[in-house]
Amino acid sequence: MDNIRGIMMKILLVYFSETGHTQKVSTLICDKLKEKTIDITLLESAELKQEHLSNIDLLLIGTPVHGLFLFAQNASKQIRKAVDRITNELKNKKVIIFATYLFFPAKALQKLENKIKNSNGIVLDSLAEHRRNKEELANAVIEKITESS
Ligand SMILES: Cc1cc2nc3c(=O)[nH]c(=O)nc-3n(C[C@H](O)[C@H](O)[C@H](O)COP(=O)(O)O)c2cc1C
């Protein structure tokens, strides 16, 4: 993890959280990166505008998995709508997706990946963890950022 100290990158973390689990993971990621003096901005999905994407090197997207019990798992509607608002800015943008879930994520992340790839975004990775494993998920996301730098 030491080599992350040398990273000069500007990161935007956009998340939606209905009951606080994804928010907790997001703030963990943010706090841990700030400790390493990484330039990261945390933004709730409702606030996301196209201009937030200018000058960033990496976009992190955090979402809960939402579905109809065992069916139709997807990223939250709020995150999908936020991504729809920034499609013009996604071209060649590096993106890492993370999600918290309670039962199983099914193809939720794959669907969000496809949405981003359809706008020519570059999905470096997508990670899902049970909502009890917040610290693990935050660390895994940070590991991916380190690998990508
Ligand atoms: C409307 C709704 C639908 C959900 N559907 C699923 C699902 O299909 N699969 C699953 O594993 N968890 C599902 N969950 C559980 C959430 O993914 C899980 O609790 C998540 O960690 C919540 O994140 P949040 O606290 O950031 O909103 C659902 C939760 C809600 C509120």
Ligand as a Chemical Component Dictionary entry (heavy atoms), coordinates in Angstrom:
data_LIG
# 
_chem_comp.id                   LIG 
_chem_comp.type                 NON-POLYMER 
_chem_comp.pdbx_formal_charge   0 
_chem_comp.three_letter_code    LIG 
# 
loop_
_chem_comp_atom.comp_id 
_chem_comp_atom.atom_id 
_chem_comp_atom.alt_atom_id 
_chem_comp_atom.type_symbol 
_chem_comp_atom.charge 
_chem_comp_atom.model_Cartn_x 
_chem_comp_atom.model_Cartn_y 
_chem_comp_atom.model_Cartn_z 
_chem_comp_atom.pdbx_ordinal 
LIG C1  C1  C 0 -35.607 -1.744 -2.305 1  
LIG C2  C2  C 0 -34.456 -2.662 -1.942 2  
LIG C3  C3  C 0 -34.170 -3.749 -2.752 3  
LIG C4  C4  C 0 -33.105 -4.599 -2.435 4  
LIG N1  N1  N 0 -32.839 -5.662 -3.257 5  
LIG C5  C5  C 0 -31.769 -6.464 -3.004 6  
LIG C6  C6  C 0 -31.446 -7.532 -3.884 7  
LIG O1  O1  O 0 -32.130 -7.786 -4.861 8  
LIG N2  N2  N 0 -30.354 -8.294 -3.599 9  
LIG C7  C7  C 0 -29.588 -8.062 -2.483 10 
LIG O2  O2  O 0 -28.614 -8.766 -2.275 11 
LIG N3  N3  N 0 -29.873 -7.050 -1.621 12 
LIG C8  C8  C 0 -30.930 -6.248 -1.860 13 
LIG N4  N4  N 0 -31.234 -5.210 -1.011 14 
LIG C9  C9  C 0 -30.378 -4.995 0.153  15 
LIG C10 C10 C 0 -29.346 -3.907 -0.104 16 
LIG O3  O3  O 0 -28.626 -4.141 -1.277 17 
LIG C11 C11 C 0 -28.357 -3.858 1.057  18 
LIG O4  O4  O 0 -29.017 -3.750 2.277  19 
LIG C12 C12 C 0 -27.398 -2.702 0.861  20 
LIG O5  O5  O 0 -26.260 -2.878 1.639  21 
LIG C13 C13 C 0 -28.070 -1.386 1.228  22 
LIG O6  O6  O 0 -27.187 -0.353 1.027  23 
LIG P1  P1  P 0 -27.505 1.116  1.571  24 
LIG O7  O7  O 0 -27.620 0.998  3.058  25 
LIG O8  O8  O 0 -26.324 1.899  1.159  26 
LIG O9  O9  O 0 -28.777 1.563  0.933  27 
LIG C14 C14 C 0 -32.304 -4.369 -1.289 28 
LIG C15 C15 C 0 -32.606 -3.266 -0.472 29 
LIG C16 C16 C 0 -33.663 -2.425 -0.785 30 
LIG C17 C17 C 0 -33.968 -1.252 0.112  31 
# 
loop_
_chem_comp_bond.comp_id 
_chem_comp_bond.atom_id_1 
_chem_comp_bond.atom_id_2 
_chem_comp_bond.value_order 
_chem_comp_bond.pdbx_ordinal 
LIG C1  C2  SING 1  
LIG C2  C3  SING 2  
LIG C2  C16 DOUB 3  
LIG C3  C4  DOUB 4  
LIG C4  N1  SING 5  
LIG C4  C14 SING 6  
LIG N1  C5  DOUB 7  
LIG C5  C6  SING 8  
LIG C5  C8  SING 9  
LIG C6  O1  DOUB 10 
LIG C6  N2  SING 11 
LIG N2  C7  SING 12 
LIG C7  O2  DOUB 13 
LIG C7  N3  SING 14 
LIG N3  C8  DOUB 15 
LIG C8  N4  SING 16 
LIG N4  C9  SING 17 
LIG N4  C14 SING 18 
LIG C9  C10 SING 19 
LIG C10 O3  SING 20 
LIG C10 C11 SING 21 
LIG C11 O4  SING 22 
LIG C11 C12 SING 23 
LIG C12 O5  SING 24 
LIG C12 C13 SING 25 
LIG C13 O6  SING 26 
LIG O6  P1  SING 27 
LIG P1  O7  DOUB 28 
LIG P1  O8  SING 29 
LIG P1  O9  SING 30 
LIG C14 C15 DOUB 31 
LIG C15 C16 SING 32 
LIG C16 C17 SING 33 
# 
